[in-house]
Amino acid sequence: METLTRRPFPIRRRAARITGTLTAAVLLAGCANPDATSSSTSGSGGGSAAKTSLVLSDGYDTATWNPLNGDADYTSKVYDGLLRLAPADGGEPTFVPNLATALPQANGDATRWTVTLREGVTFHDGSPLTAADVAATYTTAIDPAAAAPVASMYDMLERVEATDDRTVVFDLNEPYAAFPSKLLMGIAPAAALQPVVPVEQSPLNTAPIGTGPYRLVSTGPDRTVLQAFDGYWGGPVPVREITIVNVTDDNTRVQRMLAGDFDGTVIPPQLAAGFPESAGFTVISNPSADWRSVVLPAKDPVAGDPAVRQALNRAVDRTAIVQTVLAGHGIAASTPFSPIFSTYYDPAAEFTYDPDAARTILDQAGWVPGPDGIRVKDGQRAEFTLMYYAPETLRRDLATAFAGDALTIGISVRLDGLGSWDDIQPRLGTDAVIWGGGDTPYDPDSNLYRMLSSTFAGQPGSYDNPGQYVDPTVDALLAQGRNTLDPAARAQLYRQVQQAYVADPAFVVLAFIDHVYVTRKDTGWTGTTPILEPHAHGVLSWGPWWNITDWTPA
């Protein structure tokens, strides 16, 4: 059995010096008004009074509130899933019952899964949770008439039936060992899902009805307000109100945090140094399965060339990127498999930083340096466009670092920062893009099947397999992995996937990033517990607020 040195998982709180973009003058301004949030307090315990309302800031608006959009999974404050995540030793989360009374029970070949619901749960509209609501949520997710964004996540689901008020049966079209990972989706009432309409027209998008600890009071592009749901089945909610302010620009959000406008926010790793503990801040660096990469479009004559892909994977100095762009908040990565998931991880499947080897690969493939140093093959210059989401400084800096390393081996990368994902999406499959993966990382199938399977190739503009990657060997191994029930055999198959991937990479995977948050120390609460985060992050569902219902006064 292989021995793996695991990366420590505890939340890391770092007091750091003031540097770069955040000046001492701005910091002092932030210390001048520590009570700018005007949060109400409750006199609990013998320590500082705990605020009963928090003002948080995020870099994205909340989009829609419909679980069928994938916006309400895992640790949503408004919806609950049948299962939820819980932290475990070593960093890899486990599944525990949430709306279910126990983990799902599978038949012999894992094609039928049965779930029993807990009693006494009500939705925010006062209606009781029943098995019919669960069946309606999952049935709508796979109904073509709904055109749900989550539909591709449930391609193994044949039908869902409520056999009585408390029992739900899921029938699959193939054996599928990873089905518990599909039971995190938030449950909505059947009445709000009928008649079935396209998800983009659903009333749940702006008026969600869940069973979670908070209900939506108001929402808009700039500000969202959540209030504690007094009928919550989990008991009283300690923080009674959460206001989320959308501030897209990273630097503006940081400066407003320093100025006392917020009780907490998410920040780029490079800016964490501007929040010292001595000024009343706590910086939390939370490990994640969020891998950042350059998606290389398979049909591009340069980025799709196998030799270019191999060369680029050896030309990128991932360690330097972690140390500079991520300011140490992350780990270098060659594949989308995180070492935290030691059951499946193959440490031998990696690319070594070796620019000389990269140049040799290009020379042997016929890519020769031109007069300006940019390589040429059969009249084709070695250049392509790399898109990135411009408001996010981390993606910009990753793009810049990648382009610089590519240039050292004679490949020109044109950077194109775009202000909206609506502008990026139509060009997926045509141009390269800085990508964040790991949106459902709690099983290798849910994490990678949609990113690497050729089932999803040939769909320009799709977030599934955005580079339109096709590799028959990887396809076969992925299919076996999802249908194999024996844990040891599955682990071996996914190690083979990693070996096949490095022989024919779809991306240049750069790093697993830490998600970095900053909070004020005077909120009066304790109880934050770390958990491995997926690609999705931010103050609504993740960060130190993911388990806010478990907090206690400090």
HELIX and SHEET records of a PDB file:
HELIX    1   1 ALA A   24  CYS A   31  1                                   8    
HELIX    2   2 PRO A   67  ASN A   69  5                                   3    
HELIX    3   3 ALA A  131  ILE A  142  1                                  12    
HELIX    4   4 ALA A  151  TYR A  154  5                                   4    
HELIX    5   5 PHE A  179  LYS A  182  5                                   4    
HELIX    6   6 ALA A  190  ALA A  192  5                                   3    
HELIX    7   7 VAL A  199  GLN A  201  5                                   3    
HELIX    8   8 PRO A  203  ASN A  205  5                                   3    
HELIX    9   9 ASP A  250  LEU A  258  1                                   9    
HELIX   10  10 PRO A  269  GLY A  274  5                                   6    
HELIX   11  11 GLU A  277  ALA A  279  5                                   3    
HELIX   12  12 PRO A  306  ALA A  315  1                                  10    
HELIX   13  13 ARG A  318  THR A  324  1                                   7    
HELIX   14  14 PRO A  355  GLN A  364  1                                  10    
HELIX   15  15 THR A  393  LEU A  407  1                                  15    
HELIX   16  16 TRP A  421  ILE A  424  1                                   4    
HELIX   17  17 GLN A  425  ARG A  427  5                                   3    
HELIX   18  18 PRO A  444  LEU A  452  1                                   9    
HELIX   19  19 SER A  454  PHE A  456  5                                   3    
HELIX   20  20 PRO A  472  ASN A  483  1                                  12    
HELIX   21  21 PRO A  487  ALA A  503  1                                  17    
HELIX   22  22 GLY A  543  TRP A  545  5                                   3    
HELIX   23  23 ILE A  548  ASP A  550  5                                   3    
SHEET    1   A 8 ARG A  12  ARG A  13  0                                        
SHEET    2   A 8 PHE A 281  ASN A 286 -1                                        
SHEET    3   A 8 HIS A 515  ARG A 520 -1                                        
SHEET    4   A 8 GLY A 264  ILE A 267 -1                                        
SHEET    5   A 8 SER A  53  ASP A  58  1                                        
SHEET    6   A 8 GLU A 241  ASN A 246  1                                        
SHEET    7   A 8 ARG A 223  ALA A 228 -1                                        
SHEET    8   A 8 TYR A 214  THR A 219 -1                                        
SHEET    1   B 2 THR A  41  SER A  42  0                                        
SHEET    2   B 2 ALA A  50  LYS A  51 -1                                        
SHEET    1   C 2 LEU A  83  ALA A  86  0                                        
SHEET    2   C 2 THR A  94  PRO A  97 -1                                        
SHEET    1   D 4 GLN A 105  ALA A 106  0                                        
SHEET    2   D 4 ARG A 112  THR A 116 -1                                        
SHEET    3   D 4 THR A 167  LEU A 172 -1                                        
SHEET    4   D 4 LEU A 157  ASP A 164 -1                                        
SHEET    1   E 6 GLY A 330  ALA A 332  0                                        
SHEET    2   E 6 PHE A 507  ILE A 513 -1                                        
SHEET    3   E 6 TRP A 291  VAL A 295 -1                                        
SHEET    4   E 6 ALA A 432  GLY A 437 -1                                        
SHEET    5   E 6 GLU A 383  TYR A 389  1                                        
SHEET    6   E 6 SER A 412  LEU A 418  1                                        
SHEET    1   F 3 VAL A 368  PRO A 369  0                                        
SHEET    2   F 3 ARG A 375  LYS A 377 -1                                        
SHEET    3   F 3 GLN A 380  ARG A 381 -1                                        
SHEET    1   G 2 TRP A 525  THR A 526  0                                        
SHEET    2   G 2 THR A 552  PRO A 553 -1                                        
END                                                                             
